[in-house]
Amino acid sequence: MGQVTIILILIAFQIVMFLYFRLQIRRELSRENRIESVRREIEQLIIELDSTTDRNVEILENRIVSLKEAVKQGERVIRLIESEKEKRDTPLYTELHGKQPFQEVIPEPEEKELPPQNVIGVTPPLDNLEIEVIDGRDRALELYKQGMDASLIASSTGLPRGEVDLIISLHKKG
C-alpha cells in the first residue's frame, strides 16, 4: 500500500503541475497579453523614431544654415564681379581693351662728355648715380595723391581700372 500511495501522490502532483503550467501558458498566450506586448513594442518604436527624427531635423537645419551662408557668399561674389564688370565697361577701358598696356620706356643714358671741373668742386662719376625706378602701382598711388581721377590713372599707368581702384581703396584703409 505504501507504493500505491506514493504513486497516487506523484500522479496528483503531476496533475497539479499540468494544470498550473497550462494556466500559465494560457495567460502568456492570452489576447490581452499579446496586445500589451505589441503596445510596448510600438511605444519603443515611436520613441526611437522620435529621436531619429529629431536628429535628422537638426542635421537638416544645420545644412540649411550652411547653405544660406554659402548663398550669401555667392551673392557677394556676384555683386563684386558685376561691379568690376561695370568698371571695365567704361568707355575708356573699352577703347584701351585691344591696345597694349602703356609701358614707360626709360631711355638709355647717352654718353656725354664730362663737364670741365670747376674750381669749387669735382663732378661725381656717373657710375655712382642711383636711378629710382617706380613701378605702375607706386605711380598710381602718387597720381592719386596728386588728385588725379582713377580712370586717368589707369590710362596713364597702363593698369586695369579695377586694380587702380583696389590700390586706392587699400591706401584709404591704410
N, CA and C of each residue as an Amber inpcrd file, in Angstrom:
protein
   522
   0.7940000  -1.1660000   0.0000000   0.0000000   0.0000000   0.0000000
   0.8530000   1.2520000   0.0000000   1.9830000   1.2300000   0.4950000
   2.8840000   2.3740000   0.5440000   3.2970000   2.8120000  -0.8430000
   3.4630000   1.8010000  -1.7020000   3.8850000   2.1690000  -3.0350000
   2.7270000   2.7770000  -3.8090000   1.5630000   2.3010000  -3.5870000
   0.3910000   2.8210000  -4.2860000   0.1600000   4.2670000  -3.8310000
   0.3510000   4.5530000  -2.5760000   0.1630000   5.9030000  -2.0630000
   1.1880000   6.8500000  -2.7170000   2.3760000   6.4200000  -2.8290000
   3.4180000   7.2750000  -3.4270000   3.0840000   7.5140000  -4.8950000
   2.6020000   6.4860000  -5.5600000   2.2540000   6.6430000  -6.9710000
   1.0730000   7.5920000  -7.0950000   0.0850000   7.4850000  -6.2190000
  -1.0690000   8.3900000  -6.2780000  -0.6410000   9.8280000  -5.9670000
   0.2490000  10.0060000  -5.0340000   0.7370000  11.3680000  -4.7100000
   1.4860000  11.9400000  -5.9170000   2.2970000  11.1110000  -6.5640000
   3.0330000  11.5870000  -7.7350000   2.0830000  11.9270000  -8.8760000
   1.0630000  11.1230000  -9.0660000   0.0890000  11.4070000 -10.1240000
  -0.6540000  12.6930000  -9.8080000  -1.0680000  12.8660000  -8.5240000
  -1.7630000  14.0880000  -8.1330000  -0.8490000  15.3020000  -8.3390000
   0.4300000  15.1370000  -7.9760000   1.3920000  16.2480000  -8.1520000
   1.5590000  16.5860000  -9.6290000   1.6150000  15.6030000 -10.4990000
   1.7540000  15.8390000 -11.9260000   0.5020000  16.5140000 -12.4840000
  -0.6660000  16.1280000 -11.9730000  -1.9100000  16.7590000 -12.4400000
  -1.9260000  18.2320000 -12.0260000  -1.5180000  18.5150000 -10.7810000
  -1.4830000  19.8990000 -10.2940000  -0.4830000  20.7070000 -11.1220000
   0.6770000  20.1180000 -11.3670000   1.6950000  20.8180000 -12.1650000
   1.1950000  21.0460000 -13.5940000   0.5240000  20.0710000 -14.1760000
  -0.0290000  20.2100000 -15.5150000  -1.0200000  21.3620000 -15.5590000
  -1.9230000  21.3920000 -14.5810000  -2.9310000  22.4520000 -14.5490000
  -2.2760000  23.8200000 -14.3350000  -1.2690000  23.8700000 -13.4580000
  -0.5750000  25.1440000 -13.2030000   0.1070000  25.6470000 -14.4660000
   0.8670000  24.8240000 -15.1460000   1.5760000  25.2460000 -16.3540000
   0.6080000  25.5710000 -17.4920000  -0.4830000  24.8340000 -17.5610000
  -1.4790000  25.1380000 -18.5760000  -2.0790000  26.5120000 -18.3500000
  -2.3360000  26.8370000 -17.0810000  -2.8680000  28.1540000 -16.7410000
  -1.8490000  29.2510000 -17.0800000  -0.5990000  29.0290000 -16.7700000
   0.4530000  29.9960000 -17.0760000   0.6000000  30.1970000 -18.5980000
   0.5480000  29.1310000 -19.3310000   0.6760000  29.2180000 -20.7910000
  -0.5140000  29.9680000 -21.3660000  -1.7070000  29.7090000 -20.8610000
  -2.8870000  30.4190000 -21.3500000  -2.7840000  31.9080000 -21.0490000
  -2.2450000  32.2310000 -19.8370000  -2.0860000  33.6600000 -19.5110000
  -1.1000000  34.3300000 -20.4610000  -0.0050000  33.6700000 -20.7120000
   1.0240000  34.2520000 -21.5800000   0.5230000  34.3850000 -23.0160000
  -0.2540000  33.4630000 -23.4460000  -0.7400000  33.4780000 -24.8150000
  -2.1270000  34.1020000 -24.9350000  -2.5860000  34.6830000 -23.8740000
  -3.9180000  35.2950000 -23.9380000  -3.8830000  36.5320000 -24.8280000
  -5.0370000  36.9340000 -25.2780000  -5.1810000  38.0740000 -26.1820000
  -4.7040000  39.3640000 -25.5260000  -5.0260000  39.5900000 -24.2660000
  -4.6370000  40.8050000 -23.5690000  -3.1240000  40.9140000 -23.4420000
  -2.4740000  39.7980000 -23.1280000  -1.0140000  39.8030000 -23.0220000
  -0.3530000  40.0870000 -24.3680000  -0.8720000  39.4980000 -25.4060000
  -0.2990000  39.7560000 -26.7330000  -0.4910000  41.2140000 -27.1280000
  -1.6670000  41.7750000 -26.8560000  -1.9300000  43.1820000 -27.1750000
  -0.9970000  44.0870000 -26.3600000  -0.8110000  43.7790000 -25.0870000
   0.0740000  44.5710000 -24.2370000   1.5190000  44.4990000 -24.7350000
   1.9380000  43.3380000 -25.1660000   3.2870000  43.1690000 -25.6980000
   3.4840000  43.9900000 -26.9710000   2.4790000  43.9480000 -27.8390000
   2.5490000  44.7270000 -29.0790000   2.5730000  46.2200000 -28.7630000
   1.7830000  46.6500000 -27.7730000   1.7730000  48.0660000 -27.3680000
   3.1630000  48.5050000 -26.9130000   3.8040000  47.7020000 -26.0760000
   5.1470000  48.0480000 -25.5910000   6.1370000  48.1600000 -26.7540000
   6.0580000  47.2510000 -27.6870000   6.9650000  47.2980000 -28.8290000
   6.7150000  48.5450000 -29.6780000   5.4470000  48.8750000 -29.8790000
   5.1050000  50.0620000 -30.6600000   5.5820000  51.3290000 -29.9560000
   5.4270000  51.3990000 -28.6400000   5.9080000  52.5610000 -27.8850000
   7.4210000  52.7130000 -28.0240000   8.1490000  51.6080000 -27.9760000
   9.6050000  51.6560000 -28.1460000   9.9640000  52.1490000 -29.5520000
   9.2330000  51.6580000 -30.5610000   9.4860000  52.1060000 -31.9320000
   9.2120000  53.5990000 -32.0940000   8.1470000  54.0840000 -31.4720000
   7.8070000  55.5070000 -31.5540000   8.9050000  56.3500000 -30.9030000
   9.4050000  55.9040000 -29.7590000  10.4810000  56.6290000 -29.0820000
  11.7310000  56.6740000 -29.9600000  12.0830000  55.5540000 -30.5680000
  13.2460000  55.5120000 -31.4520000  13.0410000  56.3960000 -32.6760000
  11.8420000  56.3620000 -33.2550000  11.5560000  57.2030000 -34.4220000
  11.6150000  58.6850000 -34.0600000  11.1120000  59.0460000 -32.8890000
  11.1700000  60.4380000 -32.4500000  12.6130000  60.9270000 -32.3220000
  13.4540000  60.1090000 -31.7030000  14.8480000  60.5330000 -31.5460000
  15.5580000  60.6220000 -32.8960000  15.2750000  59.6700000 -33.7740000
  15.8750000  59.7040000 -35.1080000  15.3870000  60.9120000 -35.8930000
  14.1030000  61.2100000 -35.7950000  13.5390000  62.3640000 -36.4920000
  14.1440000  63.6570000 -35.9700000  14.2770000  63.7770000 -34.6530000
  14.8900000  64.9770000 -34.0750000  16.3120000  65.1630000 -34.5880000
  17.0700000  64.0710000 -34.6170000  18.4490000  64.1540000 -35.1010000
  18.4810000  64.5640000 -36.5780000  17.6010000  63.9730000 -37.3890000
  17.5690000  64.3080000 -38.8150000  17.1550000  65.7540000 -39.0480000
  16.1930000  66.2390000 -38.2630000  15.7610000  67.6320000 -38.3930000
  16.9130000  68.5700000 -38.0300000  17.6490000  68.2250000 -36.9930000
  18.7880000  69.0550000 -36.5900000  19.8530000  69.0780000 -37.6840000
  20.1230000  67.9370000 -38.2870000  21.0960000  67.8840000 -39.3840000
  20.6240000  68.7390000 -40.5530000  19.3400000  68.6360000 -40.8940000
  18.7920000  69.4450000 -41.9980000  18.8810000  70.9370000 -41.6920000
  18.5700000  71.3250000 -40.4590000  18.6530000  72.7370000 -40.0870000
  20.0850000  73.2430000 -40.2070000  21.0520000  72.4390000 -39.7740000
  22.4560000  72.8410000 -39.9040000  22.8540000  72.9760000 -41.3620000
  22.3980000  72.0540000 -42.1820000  22.7080000  72.1370000 -43.6130000
  22.0620000  73.3640000 -44.2440000  20.8420000  73.6840000 -43.8400000
  20.1520000  74.8610000 -44.3770000  20.9150000  76.1190000 -44.0090000
  21.3760000  76.2000000 -42.7610000  22.1460000  77.3720000 -42.3280000
  23.4280000  77.4940000 -43.1430000  24.1350000  76.3910000 -43.3380000
  25.3770000  76.4580000 -44.1150000  25.0970000  76.7990000 -45.5790000
  23.9860000  76.3020000 -46.1200000  23.6200000  76.6580000 -47.5000000
  23.2730000  78.1320000 -47.6240000  22.5620000  78.6700000 -46.6290000
  22.2410000  80.1000000 -46.6540000  23.5120000  80.9370000 -46.6130000
  24.4820000  80.5260000 -45.7870000  25.7550000  81.2490000 -45.7380000
  26.4820000  81.1610000 -47.0700000  26.4430000  79.9950000 -47.6980000
  27.0910000  79.8330000 -48.9990000  26.4050000  80.6920000 -50.0570000
  25.0860000  80.7770000 -50.0020000  24.3430000  81.6140000 -50.9550000
  24.7040000  83.0830000 -50.7430000  24.7750000  83.5280000 -49.4860000
  25.1600000  84.9190000 -49.2090000  26.5620000  85.2050000 -49.7420000
  27.4850000  84.2780000 -49.5150000  28.8520000  84.4450000 -50.0110000
  28.8430000  84.5080000 -51.5400000  28.0540000  83.6450000 -52.1690000
  27.9520000  83.6580000 -53.6250000  27.3700000  84.9590000 -54.1470000
  26.3650000  85.4810000 -53.4530000  25.7740000  86.7600000 -53.8610000
  26.7880000  87.8850000 -53.7410000  27.6010000  87.8600000 -52.6670000
  28.6380000  88.8910000 -52.5200000  29.6430000  88.8030000 -53.6520000
  30.0310000  87.5840000 -54.0150000  30.9970000  87.4200000 -55.1040000
  30.3830000  87.8980000 -56.4160000  29.1190000  87.5760000 -56.6430000
  28.4480000  88.0140000 -57.8730000  28.3760000  89.5320000 -57.9310000
  28.0230000  90.1740000 -56.7950000  27.9810000  91.6450000 -56.7730000
  29.3540000  92.2310000 -57.0520000  30.3950000  91.6330000 -56.4920000
  31.7500000  92.1160000 -56.7260000  32.1220000  91.9720000 -58.1940000
  31.7880000  90.8290000 -58.7780000  32.0890000  90.6090000 -60.1960000
  31.3210000  91.6020000 -61.0590000  30.0510000  91.8280000 -60.7320000
  29.2560000  92.7790000 -61.5150000  29.8170000  94.1850000 -61.4050000
  30.2560000  94.5830000 -60.1990000  30.8160000  95.9280000 -60.0530000
  32.1160000  96.0510000 -60.8370000  32.9340000  94.9870000 -60.8320000
  34.1650000  95.0160000 -61.6250000  33.8300000  95.0640000 -63.1150000
  32.7880000  94.3460000 -63.5160000  32.4020000  94.3580000 -64.9260000
  31.9150000  95.7520000 -65.3310000  31.1470000  96.4000000 -64.4510000
  30.6830000  97.7640000 -64.7390000  31.8590000  98.7200000 -64.8760000
  32.8550000  98.5360000 -64.0080000  34.0280000  99.4080000 -64.0870000
  34.7700000  99.1920000 -65.3970000  34.8150000  97.9460000 -65.8440000
  35.5320000  97.6540000 -67.0840000  34.7220000  98.0410000 -68.3230000
  33.4460000  98.2820000 -68.1730000  32.6200000  98.6690000 -69.3050000
  32.6470000 100.1710000 -69.5580000  33.4970000 100.8910000 -68.8450000
  33.5970000 102.3290000 -69.0820000  34.1780000 102.5500000 -70.4700000
  33.8550000 103.6940000 -71.1090000  34.3320000 103.9350000 -72.4820000
  35.8610000 103.9220000 -72.5830000  36.5240000 104.4350000 -71.5720000
  37.9800000 104.5000000 -71.6230000  38.5680000 103.0930000 -71.6620000
  38.0510000 102.2160000 -70.8650000  38.5890000 100.8590000 -70.8280000
  38.2950000 100.1170000 -72.1290000  37.0860000 100.3060000 -72.6640000
  36.7520000  99.6010000 -73.8990000  37.6170000 100.1040000 -75.0530000
  38.0260000 101.3810000 -75.0250000  38.9270000 101.8840000 -76.0620000
  40.3080000 101.2600000 -75.9180000  40.7440000 101.0940000 -74.6810000
  42.0810000 100.5810000 -74.4400000  42.1390000  99.0610000 -74.4290000
  40.9910000  98.4020000 -74.4780000  40.9450000  96.9510000 -74.3140000
  41.8120000  96.2190000 -75.3380000  41.7840000  96.6400000 -76.5850000
  42.5430000  95.9430000 -77.6100000  43.9850000  96.3900000 -77.6950000
  44.3480000  97.4880000 -77.0350000  45.7010000  98.0260000 -77.1410000
  46.6050000  97.4150000 -76.0860000  47.8800000  97.5000000 -76.3450000
  48.8760000  97.0400000 -75.3840000  48.8910000  97.9920000 -74.1990000
  49.1170000  97.4740000 -73.0060000  49.2050000  98.3660000 -71.8570000
  50.3720000  99.3300000 -72.0180000  50.1810000 100.5010000 -71.4750000
  51.2040000 101.5400000 -71.5480000  52.4190000 101.0960000 -70.7550000
  53.5580000 101.1480000 -71.4070000  54.7930000 100.8210000 -70.7120000
  55.7190000 102.0140000 -70.8450000  56.1880000 102.4400000 -69.7280000
  57.0720000 103.5960000 -69.7240000  58.4350000 103.1530000 -70.2310000
  58.9150000 103.8220000 -71.2440000  60.1970000 103.4750000 -71.8190000
  61.2400000 104.3880000 -71.1910000  62.2350000 103.7770000 -70.6040000
  63.3100000 104.5540000 -69.9890000  64.4530000 104.5710000 -70.9910000
  64.7520000 105.7560000 -71.4870000  65.8270000 105.8180000 -72.4880000
  67.1690000 105.4800000 -71.8460000  68.0100000 104.8650000 -72.6530000
  69.3350000 104.5510000 -72.1570000  70.1330000 105.8510000 -72.0760000
  70.9200000 105.9490000 -71.0390000  71.6820000 107.2010000 -70.9010000
  72.7050000 107.3300000 -72.0290000  72.7420000 108.5240000 -72.5570000
  73.7040000 108.8040000 -73.6200000  75.0300000 109.1650000 -72.9680000
  76.0620000 108.7920000 -73.6630000  77.3670000 109.1400000 -73.1270000
  77.6220000 110.6040000 -73.4440000  77.8270000 111.3410000 -72.4290000
  78.1110000 112.7740000 -72.5930000  79.5130000 113.0370000 -72.0770000
  80.0290000 114.0770000 -72.6040000  81.3350000 114.4790000 -72.1010000
  81.1580000 115.0530000 -70.7170000  82.0860000 114.7690000 -69.8920000
  82.0420000 115.3130000 -68.5470000  82.3010000 116.8090000 -68.6110000
  81.5110000 117.5580000 -67.8640000  81.7740000 118.9960000 -67.8700000
  83.1400000 119.2700000 -67.2380000  83.7270000 120.3650000 -67.6580000
  85.0290000 120.6700000 -67.0780000  84.8990000 120.8720000 -65.5790000
  85.8950000 120.4650000 -64.8870000  85.8840000 120.6280000 -63.4420000
  85.9890000 122.1010000 -63.1250000  85.1330000 122.4890000 -62.2090000
  85.2240000 123.8820000 -61.8090000  86.1530000 123.9980000 -60.6030000
  86.3500000 125.1730000 -60.2330000  87.3160000 125.4560000 -59.1830000
  86.7990000 124.9810000 -57.8320000  85.4830000 125.0530000 -57.6660000
  84.9300000 124.7800000 -56.3520000  84.9530000 123.2890000 -56.0190000
  84.4970000 122.4090000 -56.9340000  84.4040000 121.0030000 -56.5770000
  84.6300000 120.0920000 -57.7460000  84.4770000 118.8080000 -57.5050000
  84.6830000 117.8050000 -58.5330000  83.3140000 117.2200000 -58.8800000
  83.0470000 116.9780000 -60.1640000  81.7870000 116.3830000 -60.5940000
  81.8210000 114.9010000 -60.2400000  80.7300000 114.3750000 -59.6170000
  80.7370000 112.9600000 -59.2360000  80.6810000 112.0660000 -60.4630000
  81.3020000 110.8830000 -60.4110000  81.2370000 109.9660000 -61.5550000
  79.8240000 109.4240000 -61.7260000  79.4410000 109.0880000 -62.9780000
  78.0820000 108.6410000 -63.2870000  77.7930000 107.2250000 -62.7850000
  78.7860000 106.3770000 -62.6050000  78.5150000 105.0110000 -62.1750000
  78.0490000 104.9550000 -60.7200000  78.2190000 105.9920000 -59.9290000
  77.7130000 106.0210000 -58.5580000  76.3100000 106.6240000 -58.4850000
  75.7960000 107.0740000 -59.6140000  74.4940000 107.7220000 -59.6460000
  73.3920000 106.6720000 -59.5160000  72.4380000 106.8550000 -58.5530000
  71.3400000 105.9070000 -58.3390000  70.0970000 106.3990000 -59.0760000
  69.4860000 105.5030000 -59.8370000  68.2650000 105.8320000 -60.5630000
  67.1390000 105.0530000 -59.9110000  66.0670000 105.7460000 -59.5090000
  64.9270000 105.1050000 -58.8640000  63.8870000 104.7740000 -59.9190000
  63.5370000 103.4880000 -60.0390000  62.5230000 103.0430000 -60.9830000
  61.2300000 102.8500000 -60.1930000  60.1500000 103.4810000 -60.6480000
  58.8610000 103.4010000 -59.9630000  57.9580000 102.4840000 -60.7620000
  57.4120000 101.4480000 -60.1080000  56.5040000 100.5600000 -60.8280000
  55.1260000 101.2130000 -60.9500000  54.2510000 100.5640000 -61.7160000
  52.9430000 101.1530000 -62.0170000  52.0760000 101.3760000 -60.7860000
  52.1770000 100.4820000 -59.7980000  51.3430000 100.6250000 -58.6040000
  51.7440000 101.8470000 -57.7870000  53.0680000 102.0160000 -57.6170000
  53.5360000 103.1990000 -56.8760000  53.1880000 104.4780000 -57.6310000
  53.3240000 104.4240000 -58.9410000  52.9910000 105.5950000 -59.7740000
  51.5010000 105.9220000 -59.6510000  50.6610000 104.8780000 -59.6320000
  49.2200000 105.0930000 -59.4990000  48.9040000 105.7560000 -58.1630000
  49.5720000 105.3270000 -57.1100000  49.3500000 105.9110000 -55.7920000
  49.8070000 107.3580000 -55.7520000  50.9330000 107.6520000 -56.3890000
  51.4100000 109.0430000 -56.4410000  50.4250000 109.9340000 -57.1910000
  49.9180000 109.4310000 -58.3130000  48.9560000 110.2150000 -59.0980000
  47.6590000 110.4360000 -58.3240000  47.2450000 109.4220000 -57.5500000
  46.0390000 109.5820000 -56.7210000  46.2600000 110.6550000 -55.6580000
  47.4350000 110.6410000 -55.0500000  47.7450000 111.6440000 -54.0270000
  47.7710000 113.0550000 -54.6140000  48.0630000 113.1400000 -55.9070000
  48.0640000 114.4440000 -56.5790000  46.6490000 114.8660000 -56.9890000
  45.6610000 113.9780000 -56.7720000  44.2730000 114.3290000 -57.0460000
  43.7480000 113.8750000 -58.3900000  44.4380000 112.9930000 -59.0510000
  44.0090000 112.5440000 -60.3710000  42.9000000 111.4970000 -60.2430000
  41.9940000 111.4760000 -61.2120000  40.8700000 110.5420000 -61.2520000
  41.3750000 109.1240000 -61.5470000  40.6390000 108.1150000 -61.0350000
  41.0560000 106.7240000 -61.1780000  41.1290000 106.2970000 -62.6410000
  40.2120000 106.7640000 -63.4820000  40.2460000 106.3590000 -64.8930000
  41.4620000 106.9550000 -65.6030000  41.8270000 108.1720000 -65.2430000
  43.0250000 108.7650000 -65.8440000  44.2900000 108.0750000 -65.3460000
  44.2810000 107.6920000 -64.0680000  45.4280000 106.9660000 -63.5210000
  45.5850000 105.6390000 -64.2640000  44.4670000 104.9650000 -64.4970000
  44.5150000 103.6770000 -65.1970000  45.0660000 103.8500000 -66.6110000
  44.6450000 104.9030000 -67.3020000  45.1160000 105.0850000 -68.6740000
  46.5820000 105.5090000 -68.7150000  47.0220000 106.2780000 -67.7310000
  48.4130000 106.7390000 -67.7840000  49.4040000 105.6900000 -67.2800000
  48.9660000 104.7970000 -66.4010000  49.8930000 103.7800000 -65.8910000
  49.7900000 102.4570000 -66.6340000  48.7010000 102.2760000 -67.3850000
  48.5240000 101.0120000 -68.0980000  47.9310000  99.9190000 -67.2240000
  47.5520000 100.2560000 -66.0150000  46.9340000  99.2820000 -65.1120000
  45.4390000  99.2130000 -65.3890000  44.8140000  98.0690000 -65.1640000
  43.3490000  97.9790000 -65.3030000  42.6580000  98.8700000 -64.2670000
  41.4850000  99.3410000 -64.6090000  40.7460000 100.2550000 -63.7280000
  40.4580000  99.6060000 -62.3730000  40.1050000  98.3340000 -62.3850000
  39.8270000  97.6300000 -61.1310000  41.0410000  97.5850000 -60.2210000
  42.2120000  97.3940000 -60.7950000  43.4270000  97.3560000 -59.9790000
  43.7230000  98.7330000 -59.3930000  43.4920000  99.7820000 -60.1910000
  43.6970000 101.1480000 -59.6740000  42.7370000 101.4160000 -58.5210000
  41.4770000 101.0160000 -58.6890000  40.5080000 101.2040000 -57.6060000
  40.9210000 100.4380000 -56.3590000  41.4550000  99.2420000 -56.5560000
  41.9220000  98.4410000 -55.4200000  43.0940000  99.1240000 -54.7140000
  44.0410000  99.6600000 -55.4660000  45.1830000 100.3560000 -54.8770000
  44.7020000 101.5560000 -54.0720000  43.7540000 102.2880000 -54.6300000
  43.2310000 103.4760000 -53.9450000  42.4960000 103.0760000 -52.6700000
  41.6590000 102.0290000 -52.7530000  40.8980000 101.6260000 -51.5550000
  41.8210000 101.0900000 -50.4750000  42.8760000 100.3690000 -50.8620000
  43.8370000  99.8830000 -49.8630000  44.5940000 101.0370000 -49.2130000
  44.8790000 102.0620000 -50.0090000  45.5670000 103.2350000 -49.4570000
  44.6680000 103.9850000 -48.4760000  43.3730000 104.0530000 -48.7950000
  42.4300000 104.7330000 -47.8810000  42.3020000 103.9940000 -46.5660000
  42.3030000 102.6520000 -46.6250000  42.1960000 101.8710000 -45.3980000
  43.4490000 101.9800000 -44.5640000  44.5290000 102.1830000 -45.2330000
  45.6910000 102.4370000 -44.6310000  46.7310000 101.9600000 -43.9350000
